[in-house]
Amino acid sequence: MRTLEDIIKDDLRVLFCGINPGLKAFLDGHHFTGRGNRFWRALHLSGFTPHEIAPENDRTLLEYGCGLTTFVERPTAGADELTKNEFDASAGLFYRKIERFRPRHIVFLGKQAFQSLSGEKTIPWGLQALKISDIPVWVLPNPSGRNRGFTLEVLVLAYRQAYLTTRHA
């Protein structure tokens, strides 16, 4: 099955991990292309990038020491379409990516993937006590336009905390 290509290289400062590709992103061939998705704006306003990156230029994220992957490779209209088996089956590939590329921080966008990995039912937002392969882990709100429980301002505040901690890593 064809999937959305990772934007990744060795020794990134931060590897952002989305839950899975949205259908529009998959069809466009670029991450976070959905009209209501606030990822690129939140990334810029929080300090990770000096300007807002257009989704079609998503690979330029590497220039700022950041990369992108998804936990589950199958694209869907919404993450609620994914099964527990898909999350469980994706763990091995995710761990192999982490071991191969060794980012200095992992930032999950949403709780589902990290819940699957950790086995914990309750995950707090922010920096986690549990690390993956000795790599610090953050869990931040998902920037999807469907996630209306978080305003852009709240996203920016959460992302800014991660930026301030990871910027000199």
N, C-alpha and C positions, 0 to 999 in steps of 0.2 A: 504494500500500500504506500502510495506517495504521501508525504507529509510536509509540513512547514519546516523549512530548514532552520537549524539552530544558528544563532549568531554567537559564536564562542571561539575562544583561543586560550592558550596556556596562560596561567597566572593572572587572570582578571582580578581587579579589585572587588567587583561585585558581579555575581551571576544572578540575574532575575529569573525566576521560574514561575511561569504562568501555569494554570491548571491544564488547559489544552487549547489548541487553536480554535478560534471561532470560524464558522464557515466562510465569512467574508475575508478574513485574514488568509485562510487557506487558499481560497480562489484567487485573491490578489497576489499571493506569494510574499506577503509582508506581515510582520507582527503588528497587532493592535490597530487594524485599519477600520474597525467598526465606527460608524459616525458618532456614536455616543461614548466611545471609549476615551478615557481621560488619562491614559498612561503617559503619553508623550508630554502632555501639558504638566501633569504632576511631577514628572521627572525633571523637567526644566525649572519649574517654579520652586522645587525643593533644593535645587543646586547641583544635581547630578550632571546636567548639561548646560552650556552657556546660552543655548537657544533652544527653541522647541523644534525637535526633529520631526520632519514629515515621515509618515509611515513608509513611503517608498524609498526613503533614505535610511531605513532601520539599521543597516550594516555600519553606518557611521558611528553607532553607539560604541563600537570597539575603540574608537579614537579617545574615548573618555574613560577607558578602563572597565567598561561594563559590557555584559553580554546578556543574551536571552536564550532560554530554552523553555520547553513545555514539559510537564510531568507525564501526561498522557498524550500520545501522538495523534490519536484519532480526532479529527475536527468534528465539532457539533455546533448546533445553533445555541446551545446552552450547556454549561457544565453539569446541570442536573440530569442530562441524558447519559452520563457516564455511570458505569456499574462499579461496585466494590471490586469485582474481579479485574476490571481494567486498571484500577488503582494498584491493586496488589501485583499484577503482572508488570506494571511499569517500574516498580521499585528497582529491579536489577539493572535495567538500562540506565536509570537515573544515577545509581551508585557508581556504575562504570564511567559515566560522564564526569562525575565529581572526582573520581580517582585519576582519570586521564588528564583533566584540565586544571585541577587544583585551584579553584578560585579562592580568594582570601575571605570572602563572605558569600553566603547564599541568602537570597531574599525571595521568599515565597509570596506570591501575590494571591492571597486568599488562604484559608486554613485547610482546605480539603486534602491537598497533597501531603502537607506536613503531618496532618492527623493520620493519614494512611501509613506514613513512614514510622512515626513515633508510637503508634498504637494508643495514643492519648485521646480521650474524648473531648477534653476541654483544653483548648490552646489559647493562651493570652496573645494579644497583639504585641508586637515589638520584638526585642531581642529575647531569644529563648535560652533556657538553661541547658537544654540538650543541644549538643553539637553533632555534626555529621562529618565523620572522618577528621575530627579535631578542628573543623571549620565552623566559625560562628554562624548562627542561623537567625534570620529575622523573618517574622510573619507580618505582612502589611495587608491592608484591605485591598481587595481586588478592584482595579480601576474600571471594570466594565460599566457601561452605561446602564446595565440592568441592576447594578448594585447601588440602588438609590438610598440605601441606609447611610451612605457616606457622601457628604458634599465634597466638591473639589477642595474647599478650604481644609476639611478634615484630612483628606488624602495628602495634601501638601504638608500638613503638620506631621503626619505619620512618616511620610517619605523623608522629610527634612531630618527627623531624628536619626533615621538610618544613614542618611548622607553624612551628618556630622560625625557619626561614629566610624564610618568606613572611609572617609575622604583621604586619610593619611595612611591607610593600611597598605 
